[in-house]
Amino acid sequence: MAFLFSAKWAWVALRFILRRREELRNIRKKGFVVVVIGCTSGLGMAIVLAVCDRLSKIQSHGAHTVIITAKTEEEGVLLLERLRHPTVRVGFHQLDASNSNSLTAFSQNLKEKFEHIDILMNCTSMLPSAAELSWHGNTLRIMSADYYEAKLIIQALMPLMALGGRVVIGASSLAELAITWMNEEAFAKLFSPDSTEKDLDEIADGFMQEMQEESTDGKRVYDAMAYPFVQATRIALAHCLGNQLNQSSKDPRKRITVCSFSLGWCRSTSERDRAPFSALDGAEEAVFAAFDASPGEIQGAFLIGRKAAKFGEVFAAINADAARSRRTLAEKNDHHTHLKHLTRKAAEAIEDTPQVVTVEES
């Protein structure tokens, strides 16, 4: 009896050891390295804190690291004071993407210290105020920072991305407004499955040129359209890179995943904004895109409400349906006009037909 009792507990202990060994085997040997671009605003800082909280729940033999960036050392030091985390290392590196030397130094420093990057988050695109949107100088700044510089950063850091790494680009669904400005050729260049970064640059350059020039009636493309347009280019950039990387490996877990995501309409200061979502709500959307979304489902996609959607395909379908509806309506109108014409001709024919009078015999 004592032997059976001892054997039972020995079996329980063995199962515990085997299960624990399996758990240790699944624990990451190295901690995550996450680079967050654009975290100087209230929403950006909320994203960094949410990322740190998410990393603190992931077991690893090494420490997790989050690298934040700012254009000046002074701004970076202030950010570090506000973004310290008890279990995740938060570091800062100065970065001015408009300066090629700064971008090169940033890339080399990351390579020397970490070798690889697991997650790259670009959250530079934050909604300006109405006053900022209407100012021409801010239009140029929005286009430069949110598209051109964002693309340069991703291109510079892409060689450092680890297998199975992820690049997530924050964007706004206000990009829909830009569709009203685009012609079919511009739309196709942005969102075609075979579109290239050169195609995206041509459309962005064309928008900038059109914004600078005056039309015959003296009106230019409104400066307020710059923000919706640049959101469309950010979504298109993720779409383009995702399509290019989709064939890099048969296993989705081993290829780099690129997607864009909507933060939703978030309030940064409750006293001023009436947005329905808090900064924390928007940050959780960023965390979902970076950590939890299935790589096979989100490659090149735009996440809205945590659901993957191909931005270009959705609006192409909408435009196709609208065109189909217009054609159907035109065909109905033509058919109705044709029927009215036939009816009128028939009535005229009846009136022109000689009347035959039948006289009954008495």
C-alpha positions as YAML, in Angstrom:
chain: A
units: angstrom
residues:
- id: 1
  name: MET
  ca: [0.00, 0.00, 0.00]
- id: 2
  name: ALA
  ca: [2.80, 2.40, 0.89]
- id: 3
  name: PHE
  ca: [4.51, 1.50, -2.37]
- id: 4
  name: LEU
  ca: [1.40, 2.41, -4.39]
- id: 5
  name: PHE
  ca: [1.07, 5.69, -2.48]
- id: 6
  name: SER
  ca: [4.71, 6.58, -3.20]
- id: 7
  name: ALA
  ca: [4.37, 5.62, -6.88]
- id: 8
  name: LYS
  ca: [1.31, 7.87, -7.23]
- id: 9
  name: TRP
  ca: [3.11, 10.91, -5.86]
- id: 10
  name: ALA
  ca: [6.19, 10.12, -7.93]
- id: 11
  name: TRP
  ca: [3.98, 10.15, -11.04]
- id: 12
  name: VAL
  ca: [2.45, 13.50, -10.03]
- id: 13
  name: ALA
  ca: [5.91, 14.97, -9.50]
- id: 14
  name: LEU
  ca: [7.09, 13.65, -12.88]
- id: 15
  name: ARG
  ca: [4.10, 15.18, -14.67]
- id: 16
  name: PHE
  ca: [4.79, 18.52, -12.99]
- id: 17
  name: ILE
  ca: [8.45, 18.42, -14.03]
- id: 18
  name: LEU
  ca: [7.59, 17.54, -17.64]
- id: 19
  name: ARG
  ca: [4.96, 20.26, -17.84]
- id: 20
  name: ARG
  ca: [7.32, 22.83, -16.36]
- id: 21
  name: ARG
  ca: [10.05, 21.79, -18.79]
- id: 22
  name: GLU
  ca: [7.65, 22.36, -21.68]
- id: 23
  name: GLU
  ca: [6.72, 25.78, -20.30]
- id: 24
  name: LEU
  ca: [10.38, 26.76, -19.97]
- id: 25
  name: ARG
  ca: [11.02, 25.57, -23.51]
- id: 26
  name: ASN
  ca: [8.30, 27.91, -24.80]
- id: 27
  name: ILE
  ca: [9.65, 30.92, -22.91]
- id: 28
  name: ARG
  ca: [11.53, 33.34, -25.15]
- id: 29
  name: LYS
  ca: [15.29, 33.23, -24.76]
- id: 30
  name: LYS
  ca: [15.57, 36.93, -25.58]
- id: 31
  name: GLY
  ca: [13.21, 39.69, -24.63]
- id: 32
  name: PHE
  ca: [11.19, 41.64, -27.17]
- id: 33
  name: VAL
  ca: [12.74, 44.72, -28.74]
- id: 34
  name: VAL
  ca: [10.02, 47.21, -29.65]
- id: 35
  name: VAL
  ca: [10.71, 50.53, -31.38]
- id: 36
  name: VAL
  ca: [7.98, 53.17, -31.14]
- id: 37
  name: ILE
  ca: [8.17, 56.15, -33.49]
- id: 38
  name: GLY
  ca: [6.02, 59.14, -32.60]
- id: 39
  name: CYS
  ca: [5.17, 58.99, -28.90]
- id: 40
  name: THR
  ca: [5.42, 62.65, -27.92]
- id: 41
  name: SER
  ca: [1.67, 63.27, -27.69]
- id: 42
  name: GLY
  ca: [-0.73, 62.08, -25.01]
- id: 43
  name: LEU
  ca: [-2.00, 59.28, -27.24]
- id: 44
  name: GLY
  ca: [1.53, 58.28, -28.22]
- id: 45
  name: MET
  ca: [2.61, 58.03, -24.59]
- id: 46
  name: ALA
  ca: [-0.48, 55.96, -23.81]
- id: 47
  name: ILE
  ca: [0.61, 53.55, -26.56]
- id: 48
  name: VAL
  ca: [4.08, 53.17, -25.04]
- id: 49
  name: LEU
  ca: [2.65, 52.47, -21.58]
- id: 50
  name: ALA
  ca: [0.18, 49.94, -23.01]
- id: 51
  name: VAL
  ca: [3.00, 48.19, -24.89]
- id: 52
  name: CYS
  ca: [5.05, 48.00, -21.68]
- id: 53
  name: ASP
  ca: [2.12, 46.52, -19.78]
- id: 54
  name: ARG
  ca: [1.63, 43.93, -22.52]
- id: 55
  name: LEU
  ca: [5.33, 43.00, -22.51]
- id: 56
  name: SER
  ca: [5.34, 42.61, -18.73]
- id: 57
  name: LYS
  ca: [2.92, 39.70, -19.15]
- id: 58
  name: ILE
  ca: [5.17, 37.84, -21.61]
- id: 59
  name: GLN
  ca: [7.67, 35.51, -19.97]
- id: 60
  name: SER
  ca: [11.24, 35.76, -21.21]
- id: 61
  name: HIS
  ca: [14.72, 34.79, -20.05]
- id: 62
  name: GLY
  ca: [15.90, 38.26, -21.09]
- id: 63
  name: ALA
  ca: [14.52, 41.71, -20.38]
- id: 64
  name: HIS
  ca: [12.05, 43.33, -22.74]
- id: 65
  name: THR
  ca: [13.07, 46.68, -24.22]
- id: 66
  name: VAL
  ca: [11.06, 49.56, -25.67]
- id: 67
  name: ILE
  ca: [12.94, 52.27, -27.58]
- id: 68
  name: ILE
  ca: [11.22, 55.62, -28.03]
- id: 69
  name: THR
  ca: [12.34, 58.47, -30.27]
- id: 70
  name: ALA
  ca: [12.16, 62.26, -30.32]
- id: 71
  name: LYS
  ca: [13.81, 64.92, -32.43]
- id: 72
  name: THR
  ca: [15.65, 66.54, -29.51]
- id: 73
  name: GLU
  ca: [17.52, 65.20, -26.49]
- id: 74
  name: GLU
  ca: [15.61, 67.49, -24.14]
- id: 75
  name: GLU
  ca: [12.27, 66.16, -25.31]
- id: 76
  name: GLY
  ca: [13.50, 62.58, -25.01]
- id: 77
  name: VAL
  ca: [14.67, 63.04, -21.42]
- id: 78
  name: LEU
  ca: [11.28, 64.43, -20.43]
- id: 79
  name: LEU
  ca: [9.55, 61.50, -22.12]
- id: 80
  name: LEU
  ca: [11.70, 58.96, -20.26]
- id: 81
  name: GLU
  ca: [10.71, 60.49, -16.93]
- id: 82
  name: ARG
  ca: [7.04, 59.98, -17.76]
- id: 83
  name: LEU
  ca: [7.33, 56.55, -19.39]
- id: 84
  name: ARG
  ca: [9.42, 54.56, -16.92]
- id: 85
  name: HIS
  ca: [8.15, 51.04, -16.24]
- id: 86
  name: PRO
  ca: [8.99, 48.73, -13.30]
- id: 87
  name: THR
  ca: [9.65, 45.59, -15.36]
- id: 88
  name: VAL
  ca: [10.32, 46.76, -18.93]
- id: 89
  name: ARG
  ca: [13.41, 48.70, -19.97]
- id: 90
  name: VAL
  ca: [12.45, 51.95, -21.72]
- id: 91
  name: GLY
  ca: [15.22, 53.67, -23.65]
- id: 92
  name: PHE
  ca: [15.47, 56.78, -25.80]
- id: 93
  name: HIS
  ca: [17.30, 57.61, -29.00]
- id: 94
  name: GLN
  ca: [17.34, 60.94, -30.78]
- id: 95
  name: LEU
  ca: [15.96, 60.69, -34.32]
- id: 96
  name: ASP
  ca: [15.31, 63.28, -37.00]
- id: 97
  name: ALA
  ca: [14.16, 61.33, -40.05]
- id: 98
  name: SER
  ca: [14.60, 64.36, -42.30]
- id: 99
  name: ASN
  ca: [18.35, 64.10, -41.58]
- id: 100
  name: SER
  ca: [20.00, 61.12, -43.28]
- id: 101
  name: ASN
  ca: [22.91, 61.12, -40.81]
- id: 102
  name: SER
  ca: [20.52, 60.93, -37.86]
- id: 103
  name: LEU
  ca: [18.61, 58.08, -39.47]
- id: 104
  name: THR
  ca: [21.82, 56.15, -40.23]
- id: 105
  name: ALA
  ca: [23.13, 56.61, -36.68]
- id: 106
  name: PHE
  ca: [19.82, 55.40, -35.26]
- id: 107
  name: SER
  ca: [19.83, 52.26, -37.40]
- id: 108
  name: GLN
  ca: [23.46, 51.42, -36.62]
- id: 109
  name: ASN
  ca: [22.96, 51.93, -32.90]
- id: 110
  name: LEU
  ca: [20.01, 49.55, -32.85]
- id: 111
  name: LYS
  ca: [21.96, 46.94, -34.80]
- id: 112
  name: GLU
  ca: [24.95, 47.12, -32.45]
- id: 113
  name: LYS
  ca: [22.89, 46.89, -29.27]
- id: 114
  name: PHE
  ca: [20.09, 44.50, -30.22]
- id: 115
  name: GLU
  ca: [20.90, 42.96, -33.65]
- id: 116
  name: HIS
  ca: [17.19, 42.60, -34.41]
- id: 117
  name: ILE
  ca: [13.90, 44.44, -33.89]
- id: 118
  name: ASP
  ca: [10.79, 42.43, -33.13]
- id: 119
  name: ILE
  ca: [8.15, 45.15, -33.51]
- id: 120
  name: LEU
  ca: [8.31, 48.55, -35.20]
- id: 121
  name: MET
  ca: [5.40, 50.88, -34.45]
- id: 122
  name: ASN
  ca: [4.95, 54.13, -36.35]
- id: 123
  name: CYS
  ca: [2.39, 56.29, -34.58]
- id: 124
  name: THR
  ca: [3.44, 59.70, -35.89]
- id: 125
  name: SER
  ca: [0.10, 60.38, -37.54]
- id: 126
  name: MET
  ca: [-2.03, 62.19, -34.98]
- id: 127
  name: LEU
  ca: [-5.02, 64.37, -35.92]
- id: 128
  name: PRO
  ca: [-4.10, 68.08, -35.88]
- id: 129
  name: SER
  ca: [-6.51, 70.75, -34.75]
- id: 130
  name: ALA
  ca: [-8.79, 72.54, -37.21]
- id: 131
  name: ALA
  ca: [-6.55, 75.61, -37.04]
- id: 132
  name: GLU
  ca: [-3.46, 73.54, -37.83]
- id: 133
  name: LEU
  ca: [-5.18, 71.87, -40.77]
- id: 134
  name: SER
  ca: [-6.05, 75.20, -42.35]
- id: 135
  name: TRP
  ca: [-2.50, 76.54, -42.15]
- id: 136
  name: HIS
  ca: [-0.45, 75.96, -45.28]
- id: 137
  name: GLY
  ca: [2.82, 75.51, -43.40]
- id: 138
  name: ASN
  ca: [1.38, 72.64, -41.37]
- id: 139
  name: THR
  ca: [0.21, 70.96, -44.56]
- id: 140
  name: LEU
  ca: [3.81, 70.62, -45.69]
- id: 141
  name: ARG
  ca: [4.82, 69.38, -42.24]
- id: 142
  name: ILE
  ca: [2.04, 66.78, -42.18]
- id: 143
  name: MET
  ca: [3.00, 65.40, -45.60]
- id: 144
  name: SER
  ca: [6.70, 65.30, -44.72]
- id: 145
  name: ALA
  ca: [6.43, 63.72, -41.27]
- id: 146
  name: ASP
  ca: [3.49, 61.38, -41.79]
- id: 147
  name: TYR
  ca: [4.39, 59.92, -45.17]
- id: 148
  name: TYR
  ca: [7.86, 60.72, -46.51]
- id: 149
  name: GLU
  ca: [9.74, 60.44, -43.19]
- id: 150
  name: ALA
  ca: [7.65, 57.47, -42.04]
- id: 151
  name: LYS
  ca: [8.58, 55.62, -45.23]
- id: 152
  name: LEU
  ca: [12.28, 56.46, -44.80]
- id: 153
  name: ILE
  ca: [12.28, 55.12, -41.23]
- id: 154
  name: ILE
  ca: [10.63, 51.85, -42.24]
- id: 155
  name: GLN
  ca: [13.03, 51.40, -45.16]
- id: 156
  name: ALA
  ca: [16.04, 52.02, -42.91]
- id: 157
  name: LEU
  ca: [14.92, 49.61, -40.18]
- id: 158
  name: MET
  ca: [13.45, 46.86, -42.35]
- id: 159
  name: PRO
  ca: [16.83, 45.02, -42.64]
- id: 160
  name: LEU
  ca: [16.90, 44.81, -38.82]
- id: 161
  name: MET
  ca: [13.48, 43.18, -38.49]
- id: 162
  name: ALA
  ca: [13.58, 39.69, -36.98]
- id: 163
  name: LEU
  ca: [11.92, 36.70, -38.66]
- id: 164
  name: GLY
  ca: [8.28, 36.85, -37.73]
- id: 165
  name: GLY
  ca: [8.65, 40.53, -36.84]
- id: 166
  name: ARG
  ca: [5.88, 43.03, -37.29]
- id: 167
  name: VAL
  ca: [5.61, 46.59, -38.60]
- id: 168
  name: VAL
  ca: [2.42, 48.42, -37.64]
- id: 169
  name: ILE
  ca: [1.47, 51.84, -38.97]
- id: 170
  name: GLY
  ca: [-1.11, 53.98, -37.24]
- id: 171
  name: ALA
  ca: [-3.60, 55.63, -39.61]
- id: 172
  name: SER
  ca: [-7.01, 57.24, -39.54]
- id: 173
  name: SER
  ca: [-10.17, 56.09, -41.31]
- id: 174
  name: LEU
  ca: [-10.55, 59.74, -42.37]
- id: 175
  name: ALA
  ca: [-8.56, 58.50, -45.35]
- id: 176
  name: GLU
  ca: [-11.97, 57.81, -46.86]
- id: 177
  name: LEU
  ca: [-12.34, 61.54, -47.48]
- id: 178
  name: ALA
  ca: [-9.32, 61.50, -49.77]
- id: 179
  name: ILE
  ca: [-11.09, 59.11, -52.13]
- id: 180
  name: THR
  ca: [-13.33, 61.96, -53.27]
- id: 181
  name: TRP
  ca: [-10.23, 63.82, -54.50]
- id: 182
  name: MET
  ca: [-8.57, 60.90, -56.25]
- id: 183
  name: ASN
  ca: [-9.24, 59.94, -59.82]
- id: 184
  name: GLU
  ca: [-9.33, 56.29, -60.86]
- id: 185
  name: GLU
  ca: [-5.69, 56.27, -61.95]
- id: 186
  name: ALA
  ca: [-4.46, 57.65, -58.61]
- id: 187
  name: PHE
  ca: [-6.63, 55.22, -56.68]
- id: 188
  name: ALA
  ca: [-5.33, 52.26, -58.70]
- id: 189
  name: LYS
  ca: [-1.70, 53.27, -58.18]
- id: 190
  name: LEU
  ca: [-2.18, 53.46, -54.42]
- id: 191
  name: PHE
  ca: [-4.12, 50.28, -53.81]
- id: 192
  name: SER
  ca: [-3.43, 47.85, -56.64]
- id: 193
  name: PRO
  ca: [-1.97, 44.48, -55.54]
- id: 194
  name: ASP
  ca: [1.13, 45.17, -57.65]
- id: 195
  name: SER
  ca: [1.62, 48.80, -56.62]
- id: 196
  name: THR
  ca: [5.16, 49.84, -55.72]
- id: 197
  name: GLU
  ca: [6.66, 52.49, -53.48]
- id: 198
  name: LYS
  ca: [7.49, 54.43, -56.63]
- id: 199
  name: ASP
  ca: [3.79, 54.53, -57.49]
- id: 200
  name: LEU
  ca: [2.99, 55.83, -54.02]
- id: 201
  name: ASP
  ca: [5.64, 58.53, -54.33]
- id: 202
  name: GLU
  ca: [4.24, 59.64, -57.69]
- id: 203
  name: ILE
  ca: [0.77, 60.12, -56.21]
- id: 204
  name: ALA
  ca: [2.12, 61.90, -53.12]
- id: 205
  name: ASP
  ca: [4.33, 64.15, -55.25]
- id: 206
  name: GLY
  ca: [1.39, 64.88, -57.53]
- id: 207
  name: PHE
  ca: [-0.75, 65.89, -54.57]
- id: 208
  name: MET
  ca: [1.97, 68.22, -53.30]
- id: 209
  name: GLN
  ca: [2.35, 69.78, -56.74]
- id: 210
  name: GLU
  ca: [-1.38, 70.24, -57.20]
- id: 211
  name: MET
  ca: [-1.63, 71.80, -53.77]
- id: 212
  name: GLN
  ca: [0.98, 74.40, -54.73]
- id: 213
  name: GLU
  ca: [-0.55, 75.32, -58.06]
- id: 214
  name: GLU
  ca: [-3.67, 77.35, -58.71]
- id: 215
  name: SER
  ca: [-6.41, 76.16, -61.01]
- id: 216
  name: THR
  ca: [-8.25, 78.33, -63.57]
- id: 217
  name: ASP
  ca: [-10.81, 79.53, -61.03]
- id: 218
  name: GLY
  ca: [-8.10, 80.56, -58.57]
- id: 219
  name: LYS
  ca: [-8.72, 77.75, -56.08]
- id: 220
  name: ARG
  ca: [-6.19, 75.21, -54.85]
- id: 221
  name: VAL
  ca: [-6.66, 71.82, -53.23]
- id: 222
  name: TYR
  ca: [-7.70, 72.73, -49.72]
- id: 223
  name: ASP
  ca: [-5.00, 72.39, -47.10]
- id: 224
  name: ALA
  ca: [-7.47, 70.50, -44.91]
- id: 225
  name: MET
  ca: [-7.34, 67.62, -47.42]
- id: 226
  name: ALA
  ca: [-3.68, 66.96, -46.61]
- id: 227
  name: TYR
  ca: [-4.46, 64.98, -43.46]
- id: 228
  name: PRO
  ca: [-7.02, 62.57, -45.05]
- id: 229
  name: PHE
  ca: [-4.75, 62.16, -48.05]
- id: 230
  name: VAL
  ca: [-1.66, 61.33, -46.00]
- id: 231
  name: GLN
  ca: [-3.71, 58.75, -44.08]
- id: 232
  name: ALA
  ca: [-4.53, 57.07, -47.38]
- id: 233
  name: THR
  ca: [-0.83, 56.99, -48.29]
- id: 234
  name: ARG
  ca: [0.07, 55.40, -44.93]
- id: 235
  name: ILE
  ca: [-2.55, 52.70, -45.46]
- id: 236
  name: ALA
  ca: [-1.32, 52.23, -49.02]
- id: 237
  name: LEU
  ca: [2.29, 51.94, -47.78]
- id: 238
  name: ALA
  ca: [1.34, 49.08, -45.45]
- id: 239
  name: HIS
  ca: [-0.66, 47.50, -48.26]
- id: 240
  name: CYS
  ca: [2.29, 47.76, -50.66]
- id: 241
  name: LEU
  ca: [4.92, 46.41, -48.24]
- id: 242
  name: GLY
  ca: [2.61, 43.63, -47.08]
- id: 243
  name: ASN
  ca: [2.09, 42.43, -50.64]
- id: 244
  name: GLN
  ca: [5.84, 42.48, -51.28]
- id: 245
  name: LEU
  ca: [6.62, 40.48, -48.13]
- id: 246
  name: ASN
  ca: [3.76, 38.04, -48.55]
- id: 247
  name: GLN
  ca: [5.86, 35.75, -50.73]
- id: 248
  name: SER
  ca: [9.01, 35.89, -48.58]
- id: 249
  name: SER
  ca: [8.10, 32.69, -46.69]
- id: 250
  name: LYS
  ca: [5.40, 30.03, -46.88]
- id: 251
  name: ASP
  ca: [5.08, 30.12, -43.10]
- id: 252
  name: PRO
  ca: [3.31, 33.35, -41.98]
- id: 253
  name: ARG
  ca: [5.03, 33.08, -38.60]
- id: 254
  name: LYS
  ca: [8.46, 33.46, -40.22]
- id: 255
  name: ARG
  ca: [7.81, 36.36, -42.54]
- id: 256
  name: ILE
  ca: [7.70, 40.01, -41.58]
- id: 257
  name: THR
  ca: [4.14, 41.24, -41.25]
- id: 258
  name: VAL
  ca: [3.17, 44.80, -42.17]
- id: 259
  name: CYS
  ca: [-0.25, 46.27, -41.45]
- id: 260
  name: SER
  ca: [-1.94, 49.57, -40.67]
- id: 261
  name: PHE
  ca: [-4.54, 50.12, -37.98]
- id: 262
  name: SER
  ca: [-7.07, 52.71, -36.91]
- id: 263
  name: LEU
  ca: [-6.75, 54.09, -33.39]
- id: 264
  name: GLY
  ca: [-10.31, 55.38, -33.48]
- id: 265
  name: TRP
  ca: [-11.39, 58.89, -32.54]
- id: 266
  name: CYS
  ca: [-9.60, 59.27, -29.21]
- id: 267
  name: ARG
  ca: [-9.54, 62.19, -26.82]
- id: 268
  name: SER
  ca: [-6.21, 63.37, -25.50]
- id: 269
  name: THR
  ca: [-7.63, 65.95, -23.10]
- id: 270
  name: SER
  ca: [-11.14, 65.32, -21.83]
- id: 271
  name: GLU
  ca: [-11.70, 69.02, -21.18]
- id: 272
  name: ARG
  ca: [-11.32, 69.91, -24.85]
- id: 273
  name: ASP
  ca: [-12.23, 66.86, -26.90]
- id: 274
  name: ARG
  ca: [-15.57, 65.15, -27.21]
- id: 275
  name: ALA
  ca: [-14.21, 62.00, -28.82]
- id: 276
  name: PRO
  ca: [-15.96, 58.76, -27.78]
- id: 277
  name: PHE
  ca: [-12.76, 56.84, -27.00]
- id: 278
  name: SER
  ca: [-10.04, 57.48, -24.44]
- id: 279
  name: ALA
  ca: [-6.32, 57.45, -25.19]
- id: 280
  name: LEU
  ca: [-6.15, 54.05, -23.47]
- id: 281
  name: ASP
  ca: [-8.79, 52.67, -25.85]
- id: 282
  name: GLY
  ca: [-6.71, 53.78, -28.83]
- id: 283
  name: ALA
  ca: [-3.56, 52.35, -27.27]
- id: 284
  name: GLU
  ca: [-5.22, 48.95, -26.90]
- id: 285
  name: GLU
  ca: [-5.92, 48.93, -30.65]
- id: 286
  name: ALA
  ca: [-2.21, 49.50, -31.25]
- id: 287
  name: VAL
  ca: [-1.28, 46.66, -28.88]
- id: 288
  name: PHE
  ca: [-3.71, 44.30, -30.62]
- id: 289
  name: ALA
  ca: [-2.19, 45.07, -34.02]
- id: 290
  name: ALA
  ca: [1.36, 44.64, -32.72]
- id: 291
  name: PHE
  ca: [0.96, 41.49, -30.60]
- id: 292
  name: ASP
  ca: [-2.34, 39.68, -30.92]
- id: 293
  name: ALA
  ca: [-3.64, 39.91, -34.49]
- id: 294
  name: SER
  ca: [-3.04, 36.82, -36.64]
- id: 295
  name: PRO
  ca: [-0.16, 37.49, -39.07]
- id: 296
  name: GLY
  ca: [-1.77, 35.47, -41.84]
- id: 297
  name: GLU
  ca: [-4.92, 37.59, -41.71]
- id: 298
  name: ILE
  ca: [-3.49, 41.10, -41.39]
- id: 299
  name: GLN
  ca: [-0.66, 41.09, -43.94]
- id: 300
  name: GLY
  ca: [-1.05, 44.37, -45.84]
- id: 301
  name: ALA
  ca: [-4.46, 44.99, -44.29]
- id: 302
  name: PHE
  ca: [-6.00, 47.99, -42.56]
- id: 303
  name: LEU
  ca: [-7.41, 47.07, -39.13]
- id: 304
  name: ILE
  ca: [-10.65, 48.83, -38.22]
- id: 305
  name: GLY
  ca: [-12.24, 47.73, -34.96]
- id: 306
  name: ARG
  ca: [-9.73, 44.84, -34.83]
- id: 307
  name: LYS
  ca: [-11.04, 43.49, -38.12]
- id: 308
  name: ALA
  ca: [-8.75, 43.22, -41.12]
- id: 309
  name: ALA
  ca: [-9.95, 44.95, -44.26]
- id: 310
  name: LYS
  ca: [-8.21, 45.64, -47.53]
- id: 311
  name: PHE
  ca: [-8.77, 49.38, -47.77]
- id: 312
  name: GLY
  ca: [-8.38, 49.51, -51.53]
- id: 313
  name: GLU
  ca: [-10.53, 46.46, -52.20]
- id: 314
  name: VAL
  ca: [-13.33, 47.75, -49.97]
- id: 315
  name: PHE
  ca: [-13.54, 51.10, -51.72]
- id: 316
  name: ALA
  ca: [-13.00, 49.56, -55.13]
- id: 317
  name: ALA
  ca: [-16.02, 47.37, -54.43]
- id: 318
  name: ILE
  ca: [-18.00, 50.39, -53.27]
- id: 319
  name: ASN
  ca: [-17.07, 52.33, -56.40]
- id: 320
  name: ALA
  ca: [-17.88, 49.32, -58.57]
- id: 321
  name: ASP
  ca: [-21.27, 48.92, -56.90]
- id: 322
  name: ALA
  ca: [-21.97, 52.61, -57.34]
- id: 323
  name: ALA
  ca: [-20.99, 52.47, -61.00]
- id: 324
  name: ARG
  ca: [-23.10, 49.35, -61.46]
- id: 325
  name: SER
  ca: [-26.06, 51.10, -59.84]
- id: 326
  name: ARG
  ca: [-25.61, 54.11, -62.12]
- id: 327
  name: ARG
  ca: [-25.49, 51.86, -65.17]
- id: 328
  name: THR
  ca: [-28.58, 49.98, -64.02]
- id: 329
  name: LEU
  ca: [-30.44, 53.23, -63.42]
- id: 330
  name: ALA
  ca: [-29.40, 54.55, -66.83]
- id: 331
  name: GLU
  ca: [-30.53, 51.31, -68.47]
- id: 332
  name: LYS
  ca: [-33.87, 51.54, -66.67]
- id: 333
  name: ASN
  ca: [-34.28, 55.15, -67.77]
- id: 334
  name: ASP
  ca: [-33.43, 54.23, -71.35]
- id: 335
  name: HIS
  ca: [-35.84, 51.31, -71.22]
- id: 336
  name: HIS
  ca: [-38.57, 53.51, -69.76]
- id: 337
  name: THR
  ca: [-37.96, 56.17, -72.42]
- id: 338
  name: HIS
  ca: [-38.05, 53.49, -75.10]
- id: 339
  name: LEU
  ca: [-41.37, 52.17, -73.79]
- id: 340
  name: LYS
  ca: [-42.84, 55.67, -73.71]
- id: 341
  name: HIS
  ca: [-41.67, 56.16, -77.30]
- id: 342
  name: LEU
  ca: [-43.24, 52.88, -78.40]
- id: 343
  name: THR
  ca: [-46.47, 53.68, -76.57]
- id: 344
  name: ARG
  ca: [-46.66, 57.10, -78.22]
- id: 345
  name: LYS
  ca: [-45.98, 55.57, -81.63]
- id: 346
  name: ALA
  ca: [-48.65, 52.95, -81.02]
- id: 347
  name: ALA
  ca: [-51.18, 55.62, -80.04]
- id: 348
  name: GLU
  ca: [-50.35, 57.65, -83.14]
- id: 349
  name: ALA
  ca: [-50.72, 54.56, -85.27]
- id: 350
  name: ILE
  ca: [-54.15, 53.85, -83.80]
- id: 351
  name: GLU
  ca: [-55.28, 57.42, -84.44]
- id: 352
  name: ASP
  ca: [-54.09, 57.25, -88.05]
- id: 353
  name: THR
  ca: [-55.86, 53.95, -88.72]
- id: 354
  name: PRO
  ca: [-59.13, 54.42, -90.74]
- id: 355
  name: GLN
  ca: [-62.21, 53.66, -88.70]
- id: 356
  name: VAL
  ca: [-64.37, 50.80, -89.96]
- id: 357
  name: VAL
  ca: [-68.10, 51.29, -89.32]
- id: 358
  name: THR
  ca: [-70.25, 48.21, -89.29]
- id: 359
  name: VAL
  ca: [-73.92, 48.72, -90.25]
- id: 360
  name: GLU
  ca: [-76.24, 46.15, -88.95]
- id: 361
  name: GLU
  ca: [-79.02, 45.08, -91.26]
- id: 362
  name: SER
  ca: [-82.50, 45.57, -89.95]
...
